[in-house]
Amino acid sequence: MDAPGQSEQIERARAASEVRLSEVLAGLSYALDLTEGQRPGHSVRTCAIGMRLAETIGLDERQRSALFYALLMKDLGCTSNSSRFATLFAADDHSLKASLKIVDWSNQLESFKWVGRSVAPGAFWLRRVWQALAVL
């Protein structure tokens, strides 16, 4: 037989040792921030802003829950192109991804200048030319 209160203690210990899905996703989103060249905590901040907006516009609890998880996972899959970026540009994918987010891609000249600045940084000029041609 169990000692008095032992089953309650076991249940509390089990509950304390359980890891919530939101905690796991917050940790993964932190890792995604790092791989995408974002500042640490970017995804969590995005989630906090989204949840404030959800409250302001009056989303119900079920909708807010779905939004919470969607916001934490918003960059999921973005790291799949990191290797390709690094190879294509012969450059560090972190700096590439951080800088490409501030380029006006509708402006062809600005886009071309970004490619020229970003390919094979520090390499011999001819190597950079060939690398830029591979990108374009």
trRosetta pair geometry for C-beta under 8 A, 3 or more apart (Angstrom, degrees):
i j d omega theta_ij theta_ji phi_ij phi_ji
2 6 4.2 -147 -177 61 103 124
2 7 5.3 42 158 -39 169 92
3 6 4.4 96 58 -39 80 122
5 8 5.1 -55 -161 40 61 116
5 9 6.1 64 142 -25 82 101
6 9 5.6 -54 -149 35 35 112
6 10 6.3 37 152 -21 67 104
7 10 5.6 -49 -146 35 34 114
7 11 6.3 36 153 -20 65 105
8 11 5.7 -54 -148 37 31 112
8 12 6.3 31 154 -18 66 105
9 12 5.8 -53 -146 37 31 110
9 13 6.3 32 154 -19 65 107
10 13 5.7 -55 -148 37 30 111
10 14 6.3 31 153 -20 64 106
11 14 5.7 -53 -147 35 30 112
11 15 6.4 30 154 -17 64 106
12 15 5.7 -55 -147 38 32 110
12 16 6.2 30 154 -19 65 108
13 16 5.7 -56 -145 38 30 111
13 17 6.3 22 157 -16 64 111
14 17 6.0 -62 -146 39 28 106
14 18 6.7 40 153 -36 63 100
15 18 5.9 -44 -153 13 33 116
19 23 5.6 -117 -174 74 83 128
19 24 6.0 85 141 -53 117 99
20 23 4.6 96 63 1 84 103
20 24 7.3 -153 97 -3 47 84
21 24 5.7 -56 -151 37 37 111
21 25 6.2 30 154 -14 70 108
21 69 7.6 -6 128 -109 119 117
22 25 5.8 -56 -142 42 31 109
22 26 6.2 37 155 -25 65 105
22 68 7.2 -24 -115 144 115 123
22 69 7.5 -103 -97 -88 78 80
22 72 7.2 -172 -144 -53 68 166
23 26 5.7 -50 -145 33 30 113
23 27 6.6 31 154 -17 61 104
24 27 5.8 -58 -157 36 31 111
24 28 6.4 26 150 -15 66 108
25 28 5.5 -53 -143 41 36 111
25 29 6.1 38 156 -23 68 104
25 69 6.6 -77 -150 -137 177 75
25 72 4.4 66 143 136 120 141
25 73 6.3 -63 -155 -59 119 88
26 29 5.7 -51 -143 35 29 111
26 30 6.6 38 151 -24 60 101
26 43 8.0 178 -139 100 53 110
26 44 6.0 52 -146 -92 95 110
26 72 6.3 -72 -77 -140 54 127
27 30 5.6 -49 -154 28 33 115
27 31 6.8 30 149 -15 63 102
28 31 5.6 -52 -153 36 38 111
28 32 6.4 41 148 -21 67 103
28 72 7.9 79 70 157 96 102
28 73 7.9 11 99 -101 123 75
29 32 5.3 -48 -147 36 38 116
29 33 6.5 50 150 -27 64 96
29 43 3.6 -128 173 95 118 150
29 44 6.3 138 102 -50 131 73
29 47 7.7 34 157 -30 172 131
29 72 4.9 -107 -52 -171 143 74
29 73 7.1 -106 -81 -79 103 38
29 75 7.3 110 -140 42 78 105
30 33 5.6 -45 -155 25 33 116
30 34 7.0 30 149 -16 61 102
30 40 6.2 26 -155 -154 88 86
30 41 7.0 8 -113 -70 87 45
30 43 7.2 -124 -63 44 39 115
30 44 7.2 11 -72 -27 82 115
31 34 5.7 -54 -155 34 37 111
31 35 6.4 27 152 -13 68 107
32 35 5.8 -59 -143 42 34 105
32 36 5.9 22 161 -11 69 115
32 38 7.9 15 120 34 70 125
32 43 6.3 55 75 -39 115 147
32 75 4.7 145 159 90 134 120
32 76 6.9 -72 -101 -81 150 48
32 78 6.9 87 -164 51 107 110
32 79 6.6 -123 -129 -36 75 117
33 36 6.1 -69 -144 45 23 102
33 38 4.2 -89 -157 77 76 110
33 39 6.8 -44 176 86 121 32
33 40 5.5 122 109 -117 139 38
33 41 6.7 75 -119 17 175 24
33 42 4.6 152 -124 32 117 103
33 43 5.6 -130 -60 -6 104 98
33 75 7.7 121 -71 48 50 157
34 38 7.6 -75 -53 56 22 73
34 40 6.6 19 -68 -88 86 82
35 78 7.8 147 103 95 106 93
35 79 4.5 5 132 -105 142 120
35 82 6.3 -71 176 -75 102 150
35 94 7.6 -116 -165 -94 31 89
36 42 8.0 -104 77 62 122 148
36 75 5.7 -61 -49 -176 156 147
36 78 5.6 25 -95 112 118 134
36 79 6.9 -98 -63 -74 79 80
36 94 7.9 96 126 -127 15 66
36 97 5.5 -124 -172 139 57 148
37 93 7.6 -140 -44 126 117 64
37 94 4.2 146 -87 -168 96 64
37 95 6.6 167 -124 -69 136 19
37 96 7.6 -160 -45 60 157 51
37 97 4.2 159 16 80 133 103
37 98 3.6 -123 151 -50 131 92
38 42 3.8 -62 157 0 132 158
38 43 7.5 101 97 -32 155 77
38 75 8.0 -123 -8 -71 143 167
38 98 7.5 174 -71 -100 39 88
39 42 5.4 121 62 -57 70 99
41 44 5.0 -61 -158 47 66 113
41 45 5.6 69 142 -26 87 101
42 45 5.9 -59 -150 37 27 110
42 46 6.3 28 153 -20 64 107
43 46 5.4 -50 -147 35 33 115
43 47 6.3 38 152 -22 64 104
43 71 7.4 149 -176 148 78 73
43 72 6.1 80 155 -143 115 47
43 74 6.5 -178 -134 41 98 102
43 75 6.4 -105 -89 12 120 117
44 47 5.5 -50 -150 34 33 116
44 48 6.5 37 150 -21 64 102
44 72 7.5 28 -92 -114 56 83
45 48 5.6 -51 -148 33 34 112
45 49 6.5 33 154 -17 65 104
46 49 5.9 -55 -150 37 31 110
46 50 6.2 30 153 -18 65 110
46 71 5.7 -165 119 -176 94 104
46 74 6.6 -78 117 26 148 150
47 50 5.7 -57 -146 39 30 113
47 51 6.3 29 156 -20 65 107
47 68 6.4 61 -163 -150 108 60
47 71 4.1 141 -105 117 72 124
47 72 5.3 29 -86 -68 139 71
48 51 5.9 -55 -147 36 28 110
48 52 6.6 31 153 -19 62 103
49 52 5.8 -54 -153 34 32 111
49 53 6.5 30 151 -17 65 106
50 53 5.6 -55 -150 38 33 112
50 54 6.2 38 151 -24 66 104
50 67 6.0 -157 149 160 118 112
50 68 7.7 169 99 -94 116 44
50 71 4.5 -163 46 -94 158 150
51 54 5.3 -46 -145 32 35 117
51 55 6.5 37 154 -19 63 101
51 64 6.6 72 -136 -162 80 102
51 67 7.1 154 -89 108 63 115
51 68 6.2 41 -86 -94 110 87
51 71 7.5 -122 -41 33 81 160
52 55 5.8 -54 -153 35 32 111
52 56 6.4 33 150 -21 65 108
53 56 5.5 -55 -147 36 34 114
53 57 6.3 14 161 -4 69 107
54 57 6.4 -64 -143 46 25 96
54 59 4.3 -50 -170 29 89 131
54 63 7.1 -174 -157 116 117 97
54 64 4.8 130 145 -110 143 88
54 67 5.3 165 -85 78 144 161
55 58 7.6 36 178 -74 30 30
55 59 7.4 -65 -69 39 28 86
55 64 7.3 51 -65 -109 67 135
59 63 4.0 -120 -176 96 109 124
59 64 4.9 141 104 -58 117 81
59 67 6.7 39 130 -8 169 143
60 63 5.1 90 55 14 71 104
60 64 7.0 -137 99 -6 33 93
61 64 5.7 -56 -143 39 30 111
61 65 6.3 35 156 -24 64 104
62 65 5.7 -52 -150 31 29 113
62 66 6.7 26 154 -14 62 104
63 66 5.8 -54 -150 38 33 109
63 67 6.2 33 152 -19 66 108
64 67 5.5 -54 -144 40 33 113
64 68 6.2 44 153 -30 65 102
65 68 5.6 -47 -149 26 30 117
65 69 6.9 19 158 -8 61 103
66 69 6.3 -62 -154 41 31 102
66 70 6.1 30 152 -19 67 113
67 70 5.5 -59 -142 41 31 113
67 71 6.1 31 160 -21 68 107
68 71 6.2 -60 -151 34 23 108
68 72 6.7 19 154 -15 60 107
69 72 5.7 -54 -147 36 34 111
69 73 6.3 10 160 0 67 113
70 73 6.2 -74 -146 51 27 95
70 74 6.7 62 150 -72 63 77
71 74 5.6 -9 -153 -38 36 115
73 76 4.4 -8 -177 -23 85 128
75 78 4.5 -50 -177 8 82 134
75 79 7.9 72 145 -28 98 81
77 80 5.5 -26 -172 -4 60 120
78 81 7.0 -58 -177 29 48 99
79 82 5.1 -15 -166 -20 63 122
81 84 4.9 -60 -161 47 66 117
81 85 5.7 73 139 -29 86 100
82 85 5.8 -54 -148 34 29 112
82 86 6.4 26 157 -17 64 107
82 93 4.5 109 -159 140 76 165
82 97 7.7 -39 -108 -42 80 137
83 86 5.8 -55 -149 37 31 111
83 87 6.3 25 155 -14 65 109
83 93 7.5 -52 -62 -52 20 152
84 87 5.9 -60 -147 41 29 108
84 88 5.9 27 159 -19 67 113
85 88 5.9 -59 -138 39 25 109
85 89 6.0 -8 173 11 64 114
85 91 7.9 -64 146 70 82 86
85 93 4.3 101 89 -120 120 101
85 96 5.4 179 167 92 123 151
85 97 6.9 31 168 -55 171 92
86 89 6.8 -73 -138 52 18 89
86 90 7.6 55 167 -109 53 16
86 91 6.6 -133 -137 73 54 45
86 92 6.9 -2 -116 -134 95 19
86 93 4.4 -64 -58 -44 90 102
86 96 7.7 -160 -79 10 54 142
87 90 7.3 12 -168 -71 26 53
88 134 6.7 -163 -159 123 67 107
88 135 5.8 99 162 -99 99 81
89 93 7.9 136 47 -89 122 62
89 96 5.7 137 53 -99 164 143
89 118 5.6 -45 -156 135 133 99
89 119 5.1 -126 -156 -108 72 61
89 120 7.2 -156 162 -35 58 54
89 131 6.9 75 -158 167 35 117
89 135 6.3 48 -90 -86 69 128
90 119 6.3 52 46 -171 95 70
90 120 4.1 13 86 -83 126 80
90 123 6.8 12 121 -31 136 149
90 127 7.8 -94 96 155 167 107
90 131 5.1 -79 17 -130 126 142
91 95 6.8 -91 155 69 109 109
91 96 5.6 119 100 -57 118 114
91 118 5.9 -121 22 170 169 74
91 119 6.6 -135 -28 -135 123 25
91 120 6.5 -120 -56 -66 90 23
91 121 5.6 74 -114 4 111 97
92 95 4.7 61 86 17 109 104
92 96 6.7 178 91 -13 55 89
93 96 5.3 -56 -143 39 37 117
93 97 6.0 34 162 -19 71 107
94 97 6.2 -60 -148 37 24 105
94 98 6.4 20 156 -16 61 110
95 98 5.7 -55 -144 38 33 111
95 99 6.1 21 162 -11 67 111
96 99 6.3 -70 -149 42 24 100
96 100 6.0 21 161 -23 66 113
96 118 5.8 89 -115 -164 87 126
97 100 6.0 -50 -134 32 28 110
97 101 7.0 36 163 -29 57 102
98 101 6.6 -61 -169 18 28 112
99 102 6.4 -69 -165 37 45 100
99 103 7.2 53 144 -37 72 103
99 114 7.0 172 136 -152 110 107
99 118 6.8 -174 85 -94 139 117
100 103 5.5 -45 -154 11 48 120
100 114 6.9 107 -107 169 68 141
100 118 7.8 35 -67 -95 92 160
103 110 6.0 166 -163 139 85 106
103 111 6.2 100 163 -99 126 60
103 114 4.8 -8 -109 -67 141 159
104 107 4.4 43 103 13 110 113
104 110 5.1 41 58 82 91 156
104 111 7.7 -101 88 -52 56 80
105 110 8.0 -115 -85 90 23 106
105 111 5.5 69 -135 -88 54 119
107 110 3.9 45 99 19 118 115
107 111 6.4 164 88 -17 61 86
108 111 5.5 -57 -146 37 32 114
108 112 6.2 31 157 -19 67 106
109 112 5.8 -54 -146 37 30 110
109 113 6.3 32 154 -20 64 106
110 113 5.7 -53 -147 36 31 113
110 114 6.5 36 153 -23 63 103
111 114 5.7 -53 -153 31 30 113
111 115 6.7 30 151 -17 63 102
112 115 5.7 -51 -152 34 35 112
112 116 6.4 36 150 -19 66 106
112 136 7.9 29 -121 -94 84 125
113 116 5.5 -56 -149 38 33 114
113 117 6.3 28 155 -16 67 107
114 117 5.9 -58 -146 40 30 107
114 118 5.8 18 160 -16 66 120
115 118 5.9 -69 -140 42 25 106
115 119 6.2 23 170 -27 66 108
115 132 5.7 107 141 -141 104 92
115 135 5.4 179 -155 107 118 144
115 136 6.6 86 164 -61 163 92
116 119 6.9 -50 -136 22 20 104
116 128 7.8 64 -159 160 62 114
116 132 5.9 23 -99 -113 58 141
117 121 7.9 17 162 -90 56 100
118 121 7.2 -53 -162 -50 29 101
119 128 5.5 128 102 -155 102 74
119 131 4.2 164 174 113 122 115
119 132 4.8 -158 25 -71 161 71
119 135 6.0 -126 -84 -17 126 140
120 123 3.8 -38 158 19 112 138
120 127 5.4 -137 156 125 162 101
120 128 4.7 -146 71 -97 116 68
120 131 4.4 140 -17 14 120 166
123 127 4.2 -93 150 88 125 131
123 128 5.4 158 78 -55 104 84
123 131 7.3 86 64 -8 153 143
124 127 4.7 89 62 5 83 108
124 128 7.2 -155 92 -8 42 88
125 128 5.5 -56 -151 35 35 114
125 129 6.5 39 152 -24 67 101
126 129 5.5 -47 -150 30 36 114
126 130 6.6 32 153 -14 65 103
127 130 6.0 -57 -151 39 31 108
127 131 6.2 30 152 -20 66 110
128 131 5.6 -55 -143 38 31 112
128 132 6.2 33 155 -22 66 104
129 132 5.8 -54 -149 34 28 110
129 133 6.5 29 152 -18 62 105
130 133 5.7 -53 -150 35 32 113
130 134 6.6 37 150 -22 64 103
131 134 5.5 -51 -153 32 35 115
131 135 6.7 35 149 -19 65 103
132 135 5.6 -53 -152 34 36 112
132 136 6.3 24 155 -10 69 108
133 136 5.9 -57 -139 44 31 103
